[in-house]
């Protein structure tokens, strides 16, 4: 070959290598058959101060390790309760626009069938899709069940909260595999980890995996094995001690999933997302006499310190939750991102990172934050609205407007508040009186936001103490759902 020919071939090889290098470095490089596995791990009612990397007395080495290897989302916002966050995560749309303001009861309508879920999008992109754990997006009719919403396999429970051993919700047994009631002994955190591990080991190795590991821990009822409680004998408060044991067991379940990724040589090819569905359920959210009236409120053991409030609140303790993204080689390890990212941003963020086809998806209310997460870009966060029980928070730029009301007497503060939560995360400095023009602007924006009337059925207070766990008084939920 001539010198010119060898030079041309060298240039061609060099160009190919450069293109390959650019493809590997480009944040959205996971295209087509090379897309990564996705593991979405969701805790239930995990408080800000319930994880070790936030300084908690609870030992969470596996969650902490994930944070050390990934990007910590320091300002990740969920919604105040279970169902709305799950709507946002799986659709990229605001649950308020859909009228889904609070946790679904079994008789409620589920996530509208017109909504295209992340599982459906990923399955259309070639993923095998698995859900283990809590669904809480519709149980009364099979059209709302996971198997009809994009999941190839479902193992767990349909309703909001169940006993960890008895698996009962509102008198009905709620534990199944792919539509069939499954009578099974064991603590749910262990069983869900077992199933996740099995699915990863037995997967179709020719296709990427989407595993949604939706743990019910540490949601009430507050139940843990005595051996786990003994590890926290130094914690004086009995409820907090049991809660700590529940989180400890949850962390070990997460550790088993992460260890399986290692054993299956999947870790470097897996994007892991960890978050809580809302702030922790803590007794300081409601005042004393309300706790006396509602027994289940006395069993709340989470801690959201130093944030204000907790589950059901639109203050930071109810919506700002622990969250981490990890993808070796693509996301910088050990970085803390202080830009706002929300639950409804997850789907558009994954769509950009993985070049997913969103055709047929309804208007997204979240925005892609991939360039912020992966590259540290200074892309401003768009406006964000959360709400619960007629209380709302509206985020715009550095401002957070809170319009707080309460259906329970003396339950929590009411009124209009204005904060700069980037500078005041504990929401101690109300700036409403100093900036009436900002309050007026954000109130107008909140009024214009296209939220639907809430479809949430609120249980009577005297029933709240028996919602989760207890005696079976009706047929299992998998067998009583409408199927026509």
Backbone torsions as a table, in degrees:
resi	resn	phi	psi	omega
1	UNK	NA	141.4	-179.6
2	UNK	-69.8	163.2	177.7
3	UNK	-59.3	-39.7	-179.3
4	UNK	-64.3	-38.5	-180.0
5	UNK	-66.0	-43.7	178.5
6	UNK	-63.0	-38.0	179.5
7	UNK	-65.4	-42.4	179.9
8	UNK	-63.2	-42.3	179.7
9	UNK	-65.1	-37.8	177.6
10	UNK	-62.7	-41.8	179.4
11	UNK	-64.7	-38.9	179.6
12	UNK	-63.2	-44.4	178.3
13	UNK	-63.1	-42.2	179.7
14	UNK	-62.0	-41.1	178.3
15	UNK	-64.2	-39.9	178.9
16	UNK	-63.5	-42.2	-180.0
17	UNK	-64.1	-39.9	179.7
18	UNK	-63.9	-43.7	178.6
19	UNK	-62.1	-41.0	179.1
20	UNK	-63.4	-43.7	179.8
21	UNK	-62.3	-43.5	178.5
22	UNK	-62.7	-39.7	179.7
23	UNK	-62.9	-38.3	-178.7
24	UNK	-73.0	-32.6	-177.4
25	UNK	-84.7	-23.9	-177.1
26	UNK	-64.4	130.7	-174.9
27	UNK	-57.2	-33.5	-178.9
28	UNK	-96.5	33.0	-172.4
29	UNK	-73.9	-15.0	-175.6
30	UNK	-79.9	83.7	-175.1
31	UNK	-111.2	156.0	171.6
32	UNK	52.9	-131.7	-175.3
33	UNK	-69.8	-14.4	-176.3
34	UNK	-94.2	11.3	-179.6
35	UNK	-62.6	148.1	-177.8
36	UNK	-77.7	163.3	165.9
37	UNK	-68.8	154.4	178.1
38	UNK	-128.3	126.1	174.8
39	UNK	-121.9	112.6	178.1
40	UNK	-103.8	112.7	-178.9
41	UNK	-107.4	120.1	-178.4
42	UNK	-119.7	122.2	172.2
43	UNK	-88.9	161.4	-174.7
44	UNK	-118.4	111.1	179.1
45	UNK	68.4	35.2	177.4
46	UNK	-84.1	124.7	-176.3
47	UNK	-80.7	161.8	178.9
48	UNK	-56.9	-40.3	-178.6
49	UNK	-99.9	30.9	176.6
50	UNK	-105.6	6.5	179.6
51	UNK	-122.4	145.5	-175.9
52	UNK	-60.6	-37.3	-175.2
53	UNK	-72.4	-6.5	170.8
54	UNK	-101.2	9.0	176.6
55	UNK	91.5	14.1	-178.5
56	UNK	-69.1	154.0	171.9
57	UNK	-75.2	-11.1	177.7
58	UNK	-78.9	133.5	-178.9
59	UNK	-87.3	115.8	179.5
60	UNK	-129.7	65.2	-173.3
61	UNK	-63.0	-31.0	-177.4
62	UNK	-76.9	-40.8	174.0
63	UNK	-65.0	-41.5	178.7
64	UNK	-62.4	-40.6	178.7
65	UNK	-63.9	-38.6	176.8
66	UNK	-62.3	-41.2	178.0
67	UNK	-63.9	-39.0	-179.6
68	UNK	-67.3	-30.2	-178.2
69	UNK	-91.6	-9.9	-173.6
70	UNK	-125.8	-161.1	177.2
71	UNK	-103.1	120.3	177.2
72	UNK	-82.0	123.7	176.5
73	UNK	-90.2	93.7	-172.1
74	UNK	-70.3	-24.1	177.9
75	UNK	-124.9	62.4	175.6
76	UNK	-94.8	127.1	-176.5
77	UNK	-112.1	126.2	170.9
78	UNK	-100.9	-167.8	173.0
79	UNK	-102.1	167.2	-170.4
80	UNK	-69.1	-18.9	-179.3
81	UNK	-139.4	177.4	-165.6
82	UNK	-61.0	-63.5	-172.9
83	UNK	-57.1	-49.0	-176.9
84	UNK	-57.1	-40.6	178.5
85	UNK	-63.3	-40.7	-179.6
86	UNK	-66.5	-35.5	173.7
87	UNK	-60.1	-49.8	-177.1
88	UNK	-62.6	-44.4	-178.9
89	UNK	-61.7	-41.7	-171.5
90	UNK	-92.2	-10.1	-179.5
91	UNK	-124.2	-18.4	-174.6
92	UNK	72.5	11.3	-176.8
93	UNK	-116.6	156.7	-179.3
94	UNK	-75.9	126.0	176.1
95	UNK	-63.6	-23.7	178.8
96	UNK	-67.6	-35.5	177.1
97	UNK	-66.0	-30.2	179.8
98	UNK	-89.1	-0.7	-178.6
99	UNK	76.5	16.2	-178.0
100	UNK	-103.6	78.4	-171.3
101	UNK	-87.1	-20.3	-174.0
102	UNK	-144.9	-177.2	-177.3
103	UNK	-67.5	135.3	-179.7
104	UNK	-71.4	141.7	166.8
105	UNK	-93.8	157.3	-175.8
106	UNK	-55.9	-29.9	-177.9
107	UNK	-83.5	-7.6	-177.2
108	UNK	-76.1	156.7	169.7
109	UNK	-65.9	148.2	-179.0
110	UNK	-93.8	-166.9	177.0
111	UNK	-57.3	122.2	-176.5
112	UNK	-51.4	138.0	-174.8
113	UNK	-67.9	-15.3	177.5
114	UNK	-73.5	-16.0	-178.8
115	UNK	-80.3	128.0	178.6
116	UNK	-88.7	124.5	-174.3
117	UNK	-91.5	162.5	175.1
118	UNK	-56.9	-38.4	179.6
119	UNK	-63.1	-40.1	178.5
120	UNK	-66.7	-41.3	179.5
121	UNK	-62.9	-44.6	-178.8
122	UNK	-71.1	-37.1	177.5
123	UNK	-63.4	-39.6	176.9
124	UNK	-65.1	-24.0	179.0
125	UNK	-88.1	4.8	175.7
126	UNK	104.1	2.5	-178.9
127	UNK	-79.1	148.6	163.1
128	UNK	-89.8	133.9	-166.9
129	UNK	-120.0	122.8	-175.7
130	UNK	-124.5	137.8	171.6
131	UNK	-125.1	124.5	173.1
132	UNK	-121.3	123.9	174.3
133	UNK	118.8	-139.8	-171.1
134	UNK	-84.7	132.7	177.5
135	UNK	-98.8	-71.8	174.0
136	UNK	60.4	33.7	174.7
137	UNK	-124.3	21.7	176.7
138	UNK	132.4	125.0	-177.6
139	UNK	-130.3	-20.9	-172.3
140	UNK	-72.9	-21.0	178.5
141	UNK	-135.2	140.5	-175.2
142	UNK	-64.9	-19.8	179.8
143	UNK	-63.3	-21.3	179.8
144	UNK	-91.6	-6.5	-173.5
145	UNK	-70.9	157.3	-177.0
146	UNK	-54.5	-38.5	-178.3
147	UNK	-63.4	-19.7	176.7
148	UNK	-103.9	9.5	-179.1
149	UNK	-126.0	23.6	172.4
150	UNK	109.6	-3.6	-177.9
151	UNK	-97.7	128.9	177.4
152	UNK	-72.0	-27.1	-174.7
153	UNK	-146.7	135.6	177.2
154	UNK	-134.4	131.9	177.0
155	UNK	-139.4	121.3	-179.9
156	UNK	148.3	-138.4	-175.8
157	UNK	-133.8	149.6	-175.0
158	UNK	-86.5	-35.2	-171.3
159	UNK	-86.4	-175.8	-170.7
160	UNK	-73.4	-48.7	-176.4
161	UNK	-146.0	138.9	-178.8
162	UNK	-132.6	160.9	172.5
163	UNK	-67.3	144.9	-175.1
164	UNK	-71.0	-25.7	176.4
165	UNK	-108.7	-41.5	-175.6
166	UNK	-84.9	-21.0	175.4
167	UNK	59.7	38.8	-178.5
168	UNK	-109.5	138.3	172.9
169	UNK	-131.0	123.2	179.4
170	UNK	48.8	43.6	175.5
171	UNK	83.9	-4.6	-179.2
172	UNK	-114.2	133.8	176.8
173	UNK	-67.1	133.0	-174.2
174	UNK	-136.6	80.8	177.0
175	UNK	-152.0	126.5	-173.9
176	UNK	-152.6	164.6	168.0
177	UNK	-129.2	115.9	177.4
178	UNK	49.8	48.0	173.0
179	UNK	90.9	-6.7	-178.4
180	UNK	-110.1	125.4	177.5
181	UNK	-55.2	135.5	-176.3
182	UNK	-125.0	109.5	176.7
183	UNK	-82.5	113.8	-170.1
184	UNK	-146.7	131.6	176.8
185	UNK	-84.5	156.6	175.5
186	UNK	123.3	159.4	177.7
187	UNK	-75.9	135.9	-171.9
188	UNK	-60.8	-35.7	-180.0
189	UNK	-61.5	-36.3	178.0
190	UNK	-71.7	-44.8	-177.1
191	UNK	-64.7	-40.3	-179.7
192	UNK	-67.9	-38.4	175.6
193	UNK	-65.6	-40.7	177.4
194	UNK	-56.0	-46.9	-176.9
195	UNK	-67.1	-42.1	178.9
196	UNK	-60.7	-43.6	178.9
197	UNK	-62.4	-44.7	179.8
198	UNK	-60.4	-44.4	-178.4
199	UNK	-64.2	-39.8	178.6
200	UNK	-66.0	-38.6	-179.6
201	UNK	-71.9	-33.8	-174.5
202	UNK	-100.8	13.0	-176.8
203	UNK	-62.9	162.3	169.3
204	UNK	-77.1	111.1	-173.9
205	UNK	-73.7	-3.4	177.9
206	UNK	-91.1	-3.6	-176.3
207	UNK	-133.5	148.8	176.4
208	UNK	-71.1	159.5	-175.9
209	UNK	-110.5	137.0	162.8
210	UNK	-114.8	110.4	177.7
211	UNK	-110.6	118.1	174.9
212	UNK	-103.0	99.8	-178.1
213	UNK	-96.5	94.3	-170.5
214	UNK	-103.8	84.5	-177.6
215	UNK	-68.8	147.7	174.2
216	UNK	-89.3	-7.0	178.4
217	UNK	-82.9	147.3	-1.8
218	UNK	-99.3	40.2	175.7
219	UNK	-56.1	151.0	172.9
220	UNK	-62.1	154.1	7.0
221	UNK	-73.8	149.8	-177.5
222	UNK	-81.7	97.7	-173.6
223	UNK	-137.9	132.6	177.8
224	UNK	-154.1	151.5	176.0
225	UNK	-60.6	148.0	-177.4
226	UNK	-60.5	-35.3	179.5
227	UNK	-61.8	-36.6	177.4
228	UNK	-71.5	-40.0	178.0
229	UNK	-62.0	-35.8	-177.9
230	UNK	-63.7	-26.6	178.4
231	UNK	-65.4	-19.7	-177.7
232	UNK	-118.3	35.4	179.7
233	UNK	-60.2	-23.4	-179.7
234	UNK	-75.3	-11.9	178.7
235	UNK	-83.8	115.1	-172.0
236	UNK	-66.4	-45.9	-177.3
237	UNK	-69.3	123.7	-174.4
238	UNK	-63.9	-41.6	-179.6
239	UNK	-65.2	-44.5	178.4
240	UNK	-62.9	-36.0	179.2
241	UNK	-62.2	-45.0	179.4
242	UNK	-68.1	-39.6	177.1
243	UNK	-59.8	-43.9	178.4
244	UNK	-59.2	-41.2	178.4
245	UNK	-63.7	-36.6	178.4
246	UNK	-65.8	-43.1	179.4
247	UNK	-66.9	-38.5	177.3
248	UNK	-58.4	-45.0	-179.5
249	UNK	-68.6	-37.9	173.8
250	UNK	-58.2	-47.1	-179.0
251	UNK	-59.6	-39.7	178.5
252	UNK	-66.0	-36.5	175.8
253	UNK	-63.5	-43.1	176.1
254	UNK	-62.0	-39.8	178.0
255	UNK	-59.9	-37.7	178.7
256	UNK	-66.6	-37.0	176.8
257	UNK	-65.0	-45.8	179.9
258	UNK	-65.1	-37.1	177.6
259	UNK	-65.8	-35.0	178.1
260	UNK	-68.1	-38.3	174.3
261	UNK	-58.3	-41.4	177.4
262	UNK	-64.0	-48.4	-176.4
263	UNK	-63.6	-31.8	-179.4
264	UNK	-90.2	7.4	-179.8
265	UNK	57.1	42.2	-178.0
266	UNK	-109.2	-14.6	-168.7
267	UNK	-56.1	-47.6	-176.7
268	UNK	-68.4	-16.1	-178.4
269	UNK	-109.8	21.6	-175.3
270	UNK	-128.4	127.8	171.0
271	UNK	-90.0	114.7	180.0
272	UNK	-104.2	130.3	178.0
273	UNK	-120.6	126.6	178.2
274	UNK	-124.7	137.0	176.8
275	UNK	-161.9	169.4	169.1
276	UNK	-104.4	151.7	-176.7
277	UNK	-77.8	-18.6	174.5
278	UNK	-170.0	178.4	177.6
279	UNK	-66.5	166.5	-177.6
280	UNK	-70.3	147.3	176.0
281	UNK	-82.4	107.7	-175.9
282	UNK	-123.8	152.0	-174.9
283	UNK	-69.7	-18.0	180.0
284	UNK	-78.6	-1.4	177.6
285	UNK	-73.2	-32.5	-179.8
286	UNK	-119.5	153.3	-176.9
287	UNK	-83.5	167.5	-167.1
288	UNK	-51.7	-48.9	-172.2
289	UNK	-71.6	-26.7	175.5
290	UNK	-66.9	-38.9	177.7
291	UNK	-63.1	-32.9	179.0
292	UNK	-68.0	-34.2	-178.2
293	UNK	-77.2	-31.5	-174.1
294	UNK	-116.2	101.8	-173.6
295	UNK	-55.8	-38.0	-176.0
296	UNK	-63.6	-25.9	179.5
297	UNK	-66.8	-22.7	179.3
298	UNK	-76.9	-10.8	-176.6
299	UNK	-104.2	15.6	177.6
300	UNK	-85.7	123.6	-173.3
301	UNK	-122.3	10.2	-176.5
302	UNK	-78.2	170.9	-179.3
303	UNK	-141.0	122.0	179.8
304	UNK	-108.3	10.8	-178.2
305	UNK	-57.1	140.8	5.3
306	UNK	-92.1	13.2	-176.5
307	UNK	-74.9	157.0	-176.7
308	UNK	-88.8	131.2	175.2
309	UNK	79.2	-164.4	-177.8
310	UNK	-167.5	-159.7	-176.8
311	UNK	-44.1	135.7	-178.7
312	UNK	86.0	-13.1	178.0
313	UNK	-85.5	152.8	167.7
314	UNK	-98.7	2.4	167.2
315	UNK	-71.2	167.3	-170.5
316	UNK	-56.4	-37.3	-178.3
317	UNK	-63.8	-19.7	179.0
318	UNK	-90.7	-20.0	-170.6
319	UNK	-129.5	-19.4	178.6
320	UNK	-93.3	117.1	-166.8
321	UNK	-128.9	158.2	173.8
322	UNK	-59.5	135.9	179.9
323	UNK	-157.1	143.7	-177.9
324	UNK	-145.1	143.1	167.6
325	UNK	-120.2	134.0	179.1
326	UNK	-135.3	129.4	175.1
327	UNK	-152.9	94.2	-175.1
328	UNK	-52.9	133.6	178.7
329	UNK	85.8	-12.7	-179.0
330	UNK	-119.7	-29.1	178.8
331	UNK	-121.5	134.9	-176.9
332	UNK	-65.4	128.5	-178.6
333	UNK	-73.0	139.6	173.0
334	UNK	77.0	11.3	-179.7
335	UNK	-89.9	143.5	175.5
336	UNK	-110.8	121.5	-179.8
337	UNK	-96.6	124.4	-177.4
338	UNK	-105.3	10.1	173.9
339	UNK	-83.5	152.8	-179.3
340	UNK	-73.7	129.5	173.4
341	UNK	-132.6	141.8	-175.4
342	UNK	-124.0	166.5	179.5
343	UNK	-59.6	-36.2	-178.5
344	UNK	-79.1	-3.4	173.7
345	UNK	-84.5	-15.0	-172.7
346	UNK	-60.5	-50.1	-175.8
347	UNK	-62.6	-51.2	177.8
348	UNK	-63.6	-29.4	176.9
349	UNK	-65.7	-46.0	176.9
350	UNK	-65.3	-35.7	179.8
351	UNK	-61.0	-41.0	178.0
352	UNK	-71.5	-44.4	-176.5
353	UNK	-63.5	-34.9	-173.5
354	UNK	-110.4	4.4	179.9
355	UNK	55.7	53.0	-178.9
356	UNK	-85.4	147.9	179.7
357	UNK	-84.7	116.6	-178.9
358	UNK	-101.1	15.3	177.4
359	UNK	-59.2	135.2	-179.1
360	UNK	88.6	-5.4	178.2
361	UNK	-86.2	138.2	179.1
362	UNK	-72.6	168.8	-175.2
363	UNK	-51.7	124.9	179.7
364	UNK	-83.0	140.8	176.8
365	UNK	-99.6	-17.3	174.1
366	UNK	-85.8	171.4	178.5
367	UNK	-127.9	152.8	175.1
368	UNK	-68.4	131.3	176.6
369	UNK	-117.0	21.3	-175.2
370	UNK	-63.1	-42.8	-178.2
371	UNK	-67.9	-26.9	176.4
372	UNK	-73.0	-43.5	-177.6
373	UNK	-72.4	-46.2	-172.7
374	UNK	-85.6	-31.0	-172.2
375	UNK	-118.9	-8.5	-177.2
376	UNK	73.0	23.4	-180.0
377	UNK	-64.9	151.9	-178.0
378	UNK	-95.9	52.6	179.6
379	UNK	-81.4	121.8	-177.6
380	UNK	-63.0	144.6	175.0
381	UNK	-77.9	139.3	178.0
382	UNK	-76.4	169.5	178.8
383	UNK	-57.6	148.7	-177.0
384	UNK	-141.2	135.9	-177.9
385	UNK	-125.8	131.5	171.5
386	UNK	-126.5	157.0	179.5
387	UNK	-160.5	159.8	177.8
388	UNK	-168.2	129.2	176.4
389	UNK	51.0	47.2	176.5
390	UNK	70.8	8.8	171.1
391	UNK	-102.8	141.0	-177.4
392	UNK	-137.4	152.4	169.5
393	UNK	-127.5	136.9	-179.9
394	UNK	-123.7	120.5	179.9
395	UNK	-101.6	130.6	172.0
396	UNK	-147.0	118.0	-178.4
397	UNK	56.6	-129.7	-178.7
398	UNK	-82.0	-4.8	-170.9
399	UNK	-97.3	148.1	171.3
400	UNK	-134.5	116.2	174.6
401	UNK	-94.2	132.0	175.5
402	UNK	-118.0	123.0	170.8
403	UNK	-110.1	100.1	-171.6
404	UNK	-106.1	126.5	171.6
405	UNK	-132.1	166.6	-180.0
406	UNK	-144.6	131.2	175.0
407	UNK	-79.0	-10.2	-179.4
408	UNK	-107.3	127.0	-179.4
409	UNK	-56.8	131.8	175.4
410	UNK	61.5	17.0	-174.4
411	UNK	-72.1	-41.9	-178.7
412	UNK	-161.7	166.6	-175.0
413	UNK	-65.5	145.5	176.9
414	UNK	-118.3	155.2	177.9
415	UNK	133.6	-172.6	179.1
416	UNK	-106.7	130.0	-177.9
417	UNK	-131.2	151.7	176.1
418	UNK	-135.3	127.6	-177.3
419	UNK	-132.2	156.6	165.3
420	UNK	-110.1	88.0	-168.2
421	UNK	-71.2	-18.7	173.7
422	UNK	-63.1	-35.1	179.5
423	UNK	-96.9	-22.3	-174.0
424	UNK	-133.5	66.8	-175.9
425	UNK	-63.7	-20.6	-179.9
426	UNK	-86.9	-1.3	176.5
427	UNK	52.9	52.8	179.4
428	UNK	-99.4	-18.1	-176.4
429	UNK	-113.7	98.0	178.3
430	UNK	-79.2	118.9	-174.8
431	UNK	-104.4	12.6	-175.1
432	UNK	-60.0	-44.3	-178.2
433	UNK	-68.0	-28.7	-178.1
434	UNK	-82.6	-21.4	-177.0
435	UNK	-133.0	64.3	-179.2
436	UNK	-61.7	-28.4	179.9
437	UNK	-68.3	-35.6	176.9
438	UNK	-70.0	-41.9	177.5
439	UNK	-57.9	-46.9	-179.1
440	UNK	-62.5	-41.5	179.7
441	UNK	-62.6	-46.1	-177.4
442	UNK	-74.5	-31.8	175.0
443	UNK	-64.1	-40.1	177.4
444	UNK	-64.6	-41.2	178.8
445	UNK	-65.2	-40.1	178.4
446	UNK	-65.1	-41.6	179.4
447	UNK	-63.9	-33.0	-178.7
448	UNK	-82.1	-14.1	-178.1
449	UNK	-64.7	132.7	-171.4
450	UNK	-79.0	56.7	179.3
451	UNK	-79.7	142.0	175.8
452	UNK	-90.6	161.3	174.5
453	UNK	-60.5	140.9	-176.9
454	UNK	-66.2	137.8	175.2
455	UNK	-97.3	7.7	-173.5
456	UNK	-70.3	128.9	173.0
457	UNK	-93.4	115.8	-177.8
458	UNK	-89.8	119.5	178.1
459	UNK	-65.6	147.9	174.8
460	UNK	-61.2	146.8	-177.7
461	UNK	-55.3	-35.2	-177.3
462	UNK	-71.2	-11.1	177.7
463	UNK	-95.2	-14.4	-172.8
464	UNK	-63.3	-30.7	-177.8
465	UNK	-69.6	-17.0	-176.9
466	UNK	-116.5	17.0	-177.8
467	UNK	-68.2	-39.1	-167.0
468	UNK	-116.6	115.7	-179.7
469	UNK	80.7	164.7	177.0
470	UNK	123.0	-165.3	-175.0
471	UNK	-72.5	143.0	174.5
472	UNK	-78.4	123.0	-179.5
473	UNK	-124.0	2.7	-177.1
474	UNK	-152.6	169.2	-179.9
475	UNK	-64.2	157.4	176.3
476	UNK	-57.3	148.6	-176.7
477	UNK	-63.6	-32.4	179.6
478	UNK	-67.3	-21.2	-176.2
479	UNK	-101.4	-12.2	-177.0
480	UNK	-104.8	-1.7	-179.0
481	UNK	-71.3	152.6	176.1
482	UNK	-73.2	138.6	-175.5
483	UNK	-125.3	6.3	-177.8
484	UNK	-80.7	NA	NA
